[in-house]
Amino acid sequence: FDAPRLLAHVYLFEIDEFLKKRTAGCFVRWVDDITFAVDSKQEGKRLLRDVDALLQLRGLRLNSGKTAILSKEEARRYFHSRPNEFLDRIKIQIDKALEKNLSTRQISKRLRSSFDSFRKKEPYGHYDKILKRYVSTFGRINDPYALKYCVSRFIADPGFRETALRYYNQIGPHSTIISALSEFLISEDVLDDASICQIARCLTLLEVSPRSRAFKQLGQLGVELSKARYLRRSYFYFIASLWILSKYGNQSQLRQVLQDTEDLWSKSEFLSRQVAASSVKFRKVRDFNWISVKIKKHGFQSAGNVLLWLGKLQDYHVNIPSDIVLYCTNGNNVSPYSIQRFLITFRVATSRSLPRKKRIEFIDRVLKYVRDPHYIRVLERLKR
């Protein structure tokens, strides 16, 4: 859970139980957005009054500006029942097709037609939520049809960005995605730190071929984001730079960035921890020791603890602990593999304390759950 959702669950679980009893389960809550069905307008008013009273015990109130009682006909229009029902049917068809490894071409054709028709409707009620659902459905079948639409909305609508970024990672490393996100990051349109981190995370989750031009361009982007003109706007550009360079950059690029920005990260415990985590990129002992000495010199205990823990990852002499193996195998799931997870995997896989046979067994086990061509290439090389 992210923080808002977690807080909503902590504060509103009593509301869930209350509504479950009063509506016989005919309610839905998404974070702090609650919808319930009743038999009459008077019953709706009574229930709203009681919900508000219960919320006040928690120091909360209903937002009257966003609270409405709708008739059946108004509700069908407000919630866009027909498109929702269509997407429900499409979801079932996709589930069956994916389970049986069947083509989704015809599903895609119907989905595209419905999406184009819905976009022409007047924005009302849950219009944006339905659009997000269309985009997510395109993502499930790796259909890039909504790509142009997502790029056009990305800058102007911050509330749409999470859906767009998830979609980008689902459909893969299209050049349009990489160009659009790179241009956005270096533009004046980035107004919040969360967007910087979300975009950097999306870029590092893209499964880009290490032999492609895009891979090199992303490495150059990592260097660019470490420049003073960005760091003056937000130090989160430095974090984005580290993440991107940890995947797409080379060791010399990362070393140069750490040298050029030492005056920044050496004064921040948080940033020093990020530097310590990225130090895994330095495979040679002398390079790893170079940054370790600098980190320890600045005296931040938590950053030193990261280095200590990274050292322990190479101290296994017989077996790798099961929790470390589970983490490195992505929870035994084939899904996007984060750069943070790969750095830990790389650290364990380069240990000289483990017998070679054990290391190769570990790498082979991890490779079952990795799709990223760069990570596969690196891990295969470590087996030689």
N, C-alpha and C positions, 0 to 999 in steps of 0.2 A: 504493500500500500504506500501511496505518497501521503504526505502529512495531512492535507485537507480531507482526504477520504478516511484516514485513520481517525482524525478528530471527529468527523461526522458520525462514524460508527460508535465511538466512545460516548458521544453526547446523545445520540438518537436511538440507541438500541431499545430504550424504554418506549419510545414512540412507536417503534416497529411492533412491539408486543401489544401495545394499546390498540393500534389500528388493526392488527390481525384479529383481535377479538371483536372490535366494533364493526368491522366490514366483512367478517367471515373470510378474511384473506384476500379481499378484492382491493389491493393497494400495491403500489410500486414506489420504492424510494431509490433515487440515484444520488448519492452523496447527500445534499440538503434539498433536493428537488423531489417533492412528494406528490403523488397522484393517487386518488382513491375514488371509488364508485359507491354511490348511495341511491336510494329509491326516490328521494324527493329533495327539493331545494331546502325545505325546512330542516330536514335531517342533516343536510350538508352544513347548514349554518350552525346547528348544535354541535356537530362534530368538530368544525373549525374552532368554535369557542372552547371546547374541551381540550383540543390539541394545544391551543395557545396557552391555556391555563397550565397545562403540563410542561410546556416549554419554559414558562416563566419560573418554574421551580429550578430550572437549570440556568437561569439568567439569560434566557433567549426569548425572542418574540417572533411571531409570524411576520413576514414581509407583506404588508397589505397591498403594496404596489404590484406584487407578483402573485397575489392570491385571487382566484376567480372560481365561481360556480358556473358550470356550463351545462346546457341541456344535452341530450343524447346526440342531436344533430350537430350542435356546436362542437361537441367533443370529437365527433368523427372528423370534422373539418380541421379542428385545432391540432389533433394528433396525427392527421393524415393516415387514416386507417387503411385505405386501399393500398397505398404504396408500402405501408408496413406489412400488410398481409402478403403482398407480392414478394417482398424481401424475405419473409418467413418461408414461403414456398421455395424460393431460389436457394435459401440456405439448406433446406432439406435435400434439394437436388444436387447441390455442390457436395454435401456430406457423402451422399451415395456415390457420386462420380469419383471423388477422391479415394473413398474406401475401396472401390473396385478398379481404380487406376484407369478410368474412362476419360474420354475427351470432354472438355467443358466448352467447346466451341459454340454449340447452340445455346448453352446457358449464357455465355458471354454476349451473344447476339441479342438475346431478349433483354439482358441487363442493360446493355448500351442504349437500346431503344427506350426503355423505361426511364433511364437516367436523363436522357435528353428531353423527354416529355416533362419530367418532374421539374427540371431546371427552369422551364418556361412558366411555371406556376407563380402566382403572387406569393412572396415570402410572408408566411403567417404561422403563428403557433410554433410547432416543433419542426418547421421547415429546415432549419440548419441541422438539427439532429438527424433528420432523414437523409440529408445530403451526406453527412458523415457516415451514415450507415451504408449508403451506396458505395462510397469510396472504400470503406473497409471490406465490402463484399468484392469489389474489383481486386483488392489486394489478396484475398483468399485464393483467387484463381490466377494470380500473377498477370492480370490484364492491365496494361499501361494506358488504357483508354482515358482514365481520369487524370492523367499526369498533367496535361496542359491546364486543366481546370485548377488543380492543386497549386501549381506554380503561380497562377494568376491571383489566387486568393491569399497566398502565403504572407506577403508583406502587409497587406491591408487588414488582415483578420488574425490577430494573435490567438484567439480562441480556437482557430482552425488548425493551428500549427501542429499540435500533438497528433491529430488524425493524419495530417499530410506526412509527417515524418515516419509514422508507423507504416503508412502506405509505401513510402519510398523504400523502406527496408524490405518490405514484402516483395516488391516487383524487381528489385535488384539495381545494380550500378549503372543506370542509364546516364549517358553523357549530359542529358538535360538536367537531371537531378544534381549531379556534381557541380555543373556550371552555376545553376540557380542558387544552390546553398553556399557555394564559395563566394559568389558575388554579393549575396545578402550579408554574409559574415563581415566582409570588408567594407560594407556600405555604412551610411549614416542612419540606416533604418533600424538597426539593432538598438533597442532602448532598454532592454532588461537582461540581467545576468543569466536568468533561466534559459532564455533563447540561445545564448552562446553555448551553454553546456549541452542543451538538447540537440543542437545542430552538430556540434562536435561529436557527440555520441552517435548520432545517425550516420555521419560520415565514416566513423571507425567501424560501424557494423556492416557497411556495404562490402560485399564480397568481390573486391576489385582484383583483377588479374595483376600479379606482380610484374608482368612483362608489358603492361599497357601504358599508354601515354598518361592516362588518368591517374595511375598510381604515382607517377613522378610529379604530376601537377599537385596532387594532394600533399606530397612531401614539401613542395615549395610553399604551399598555403600554410603549412605548419610553421615554417620559418617566418613567413610574412606576418603572421598573427603575433609574433613575439616582439615586433617592432614597437618603439616608444609611442608612436601615434595611436596605437590601439591600447597599449597598457595604460596610457593616461586616461582613457575612457573607462576601462575596467580591468582589474587584474584577472578576471575570469578568462580574458583572451590568452593569458599565459597558461592557464589550465588547459584550454582548448588546444593551444600550441603543443603542449606536452603530450596530450592524448593522440593528436594527429601524427606527430613525429614518432611517437612510440610504435606506431603501426607503419606509416608510410615513409618516414624519414630514414636516413642512415645514421650511423653512430657519430660521424663527424658533424653532421648538421645539428644533432641534439647537443653535442658537446659545445659547439659554438654558441648555441642559444643559451645554454646554461651559464656560459662564461659572460655573455653579453648582458644577461638579466640578473646576475648574482646580487647586485645591489637591491633588487626588488625582493627576490625570494629569501634572501638571507635575513630579512627583517620580519618575516612572517612564518609562524610555526605551521600554519595551514599549508602555505605554499611549499615550505620545506618538506613537509610530508609527501606532497605530490612529486617533488623532485626525487625524494628517496624511492618512491614507488617506481618511477620511470628509470631509475638507475639500472634496472634489470636489463635494459637495452644494451648496456655495456657488457659484452661477453668476456672480453679479456680482463684478467685480474687487475692489471695496472690501471685500466680505465675505470673499472668499478671502484678500485681503491681511491682513485683521484677524486671522484665525486663524494665518496664516503668521508674522506678527510675534510672536505669542505663543509659537508653537512654537520659533522660532529663539531667542527670549529665554531659553528654558530650557536651551538648549545641548546637546541630545542629537543627536549627529551622524547616527545612523541615521534619526531623524525628519526631520532636515533633508535627508537624501538622498532620502527619499520625496517631499518637496516639490520637490526639484530634478528628479526623474524625472517628476513630474506636469507640471512646466513644459515639459519636453522633448516631452511628448505633444502640446503645442500649437505646436510649432516646425516642424512639417512644412509645407513650402511647395509641394511638387509631388506627391509620392507618399507614401503611408503604408507603412512597412516591412511586408513580407509576414508576419513573425512576429506583429506587432501585429494585423494583419487576421485571421490565423488564430485568435488568442486571442479577439478580439472576436466572431468568427463561431462561437464555441463548438466549435472544431475541425471546422467544417462539419457539425455535428450538431444536430438538433432535439431538445433535451433540456432539463431544468431549467436555467435561466440564473441564476447566482448574483448577488447584489448586488455582490460584489467585481468580477466581470467587467463588470457594467453600469456601475459607476463609471468604469472605464477606458474603456469604449465612449463614455460620456457626455462624458468629458474630451476625447477625440479629436473627437467629433462637434460639439463647441462651439468648436472651434478657429477663430479668425479668420485664421490664417495660410494655411489651405488655401483655394483657390478654391471658390466655392459649389458649382460643378458636381461637384468632387471630393468635397466633403462629402456631398452628396446621394447620389452613387454609393456611398460608403462606408455610409451609413445604409441604403440600399436593400439592400445586400448583407447587412448584419447582420440586417435584418428577415426575411430568408428563414429564419433559424434561431432566431427568438424567438417564443414563444407567449404570454408573460406580457402581459396586457392593459395593465398599467401601463407597462411598458417600451415597448410598441408605441405607446401614446398619447404618451409623452414624445418618442420618436424621430420620430414623424410630425409633431409640432409643430415640431421643429427643422428640418424641411424647408421650412417656410413662409418 
